[in-house]
Amino acid sequence: MSHLSSVTNKIVDLNQLLIQVENWKKTNQKVVFTNGCFDILHRGHVEYLAQAADFGSKLIIGVNSDASVKRQGKGDSRPLQDEYSRTLLIAALDFVAAVVVFDDDTPFDLINQLQPNVLIKGGDYDPKCTDKTDKKYIVGSDVVLNNGGAVEVIQFVPGYSTSKIEEKLKRS
């Protein structure tokens, strides 16, 4: 198999992913899930995702569709890259087992269907927050915890975000 095929084979639809997750769980693989836009893959993303992968044996990344990103209110120029480009870059990371695009505003339904063993979010979230209207609330945390899983928060690498890179480019 070519290197490109090994990358593109990690990009799956939900039905394929559900079968993979079921097989992984049958062999006692610990499934980890996180999600995001990943508009410009940067150091902060790579460090975050690498640390997330350390919480289990199979890391699944949910990537917001282009339409979902537009609804997030990140500005008219976002996403900067189309969803296939963003998923391809994420899938190229060796420690990523699968990438799936989701079109909803939140990954709740995806998390509910996947039932990961571990749910990971970045440092701007609070695993103790139970108010679903609070920006710090981790969507899907109730599902994961109610099924005996864990919710973890990984701190951001200071100064590394797509918004910071975008700001820097506008100043140059």
N, C-alpha and C positions, 0 to 999 in steps of 0.2 A: 504494500500500500504506500502511496506517495505521502510525503509530509503534508501536503495540502489536503489530501483526502482524510488524513487522520485528524486534521483540524476541523474540516467541514462536517465530518461525521459526528462531532460533539454538538452541533447545532441541531436540535430536535424539536419536533412539535410535542404538544402536551401528551397525546396518546402514546407516542414512542417513549416519552419520559416516564410516564406512569408504569409502563412495563419494565423499564430499566430499574426504577426505584424498587419495584416489587422484587425483582431478581436480586438486587443488591441487599435488600433487607433479609431475604431468604438465606443469604450467605453471611449474615451478621455484619454487613458493612454499615458503618455509621454515616448517615446522610446529613450533610450540612447544606443549608440554603441561605443565600443572601440575594439582594436585588439592587438595581439602580439603573441609571441612565447610561453611565460610562461614556459620555459624549467625546471627551478627549482622554484616552487612556494615558495616565501619568503615574509618577512615582507613588503618590498617595494611594491610588487604586491598587497598584501592584503589591505594595506592602500590606494593605488592608486585606486583599484577597488571599495573599499567601498566608497571612495569620489566620484567616477564616478557615482555610484548608486544613490547618493544624488541629482543628477541633473534631475532625472525623476522617473518614477514608474516601468519601465521594463528595466533592463540592459541586453544587448546582447553582448556577447564576441565572436569575430572572432578569431580563433586560426589558425596560419599558419600550413599547413600540413608539414609532415616530409620533403617532396621534396622541398617545399617552403623555409623552414628553411635552407636546404642545399644550395640553390641558394642565400641566403642572405650573404654568405661569412663570417659566424661566426666561421669557422674552421671545419676541418674534423670530429671532435668528436661531433659536434652538429647536431641535437638535442641530448641531453643526455637521454631524455625520449621520447618514441614514442608518436604519436599524440593522441592515445586513452587515455594513461595515463595522458597526459597534460590536455585534455578536461575533464576527469573525476575529476581531482583535482579542476579545475575551477568551474565545475558544482556543486561541493560539497559546495561551498560558498552559504550561505543562500540568500544573496542579488542578486545573479545572476539568471536571468529569463530563459536565453537560451544561449547555446554554439553551434557554428557552425564552422566546419573546412573549410578553403578555401585554394585552391592550387595555386592561382595566386601569383605573386611576390608582388603585392600590394592589398589592400582591395577595390580598386576603384569600381570594378564591383559589389561587395557585397554591398557596401554603396549605389551605384546607384539603386540597386534593392530594398534594404530595406527602403531607404528614412527615416533614423532616425530623430527624432526631435532635438537630441543633439549628436554631435560627440566629443569624448574626446580623447586627446593624452597626452603624458607625457611631462615633462618640457624641453626636448631637442628639441621640436618643437615650431614654432612661428606662431600663428594664423594670423598674419599680413603679413606673407610671401606669395607672389603670384607667385614667380618663381618656376615652377614645377620641375626644375632641381636642386633646392637647397635642401639639406638634411633636412632643417628646415621646408620645405613645408608640410602641412598636406593634405595628399592624401584624396580626397573626400570632402574637405572643400567647394569647389565651388558648389558641388551638394547640400550639406546640406544648405548652405547659400542661394542659389538660390530658395530653397523651403521653405524659411522662418524659417529655423532652426538656431541653435546656435552651435558654435565651442568653446570648452573650453580646456584649458591646465591646468594640475595638476602637481605641482612640485614633483620631486622625493624625496624619503627619502634618504638623503646622506649616501653613503657607502653600500647601499643595491642594488645589481644587480647580475644576474646570473654570469656574467663575473667576478665580484669581488669574489664571492663564489668559482668559479672554480679556480681562482688565489690562493686563500687561501688554497684550498685543495692540489694544486700542491706544495705549500711550505711546507706542513706538512709531 
